[in-house]
Amino acid sequence: MAAREVFAERGYDKTSVRGIAKVAGVDPALVHHYFGSKDDLFAAAVEVSMEPALVVPAILGEGPDGIGERLLRYFLGVWENPVTRAPLLAVIRSALTHEAAAKVLRTLVLRRLLERIAADLDVPDPTFRAELAASHMVGIAILRYVVQVEPLASADQEDIVALVAPTLQRYLTEECPGSARGVTEE
């Protein structure tokens, strides 16, 4: 998809629908017709990388036991693949300075992936739990793939899974001590 390439190469700021259309060899009006705005095209380009509609049932399919590991393996797998990593790099890099990119990150990672998983687990405060899991995984993505901090950047994926999956499991499934922590669902 031309949009994934262009967003990854130029970032959100320096990408235009016209530029994407040129790379794709089509008229910009055609891109606008099928995708609408630049924001909508950006969201579509990123969604293709993560495919939440296909992944959520697979992650949930085996029940709550091991869900932290399945989720983390999926997440790292997306980031390890150069084709799917490129648009995600554009999202992460742009999310701190552009509301459209931040919205894509919130919608795709939180609402369409993690909140659906947490809600299906039927635990208290599913949104809070999803946000904790997202903060951990996005933090890993930033340090491992964007900033490339060593030794995390070159760490074996199995070592990361062994250390992080139990924490994600706890975030998503374990009882929260002290329910009077003041977090409420909207």
Secondary structure, DSSP 8 states (H G I E B T S, - for coil): -HHHHHHHHHTTTT--HHHHHHHHTS-HHHHHHHH-SHHHHHHHHHHHHH-HHHHHHHHHTT-STTHHHHHHHHHHHHHHSHHHHHHHHHHHHHHTT-HHHHHHHIIIIIIIIIHHHHHHTT-SSHHHHHHHHHHHHHHHHIIIIIS--TTGGG--HHHHHHHHHHHHHHHHHS--S-S-S-----
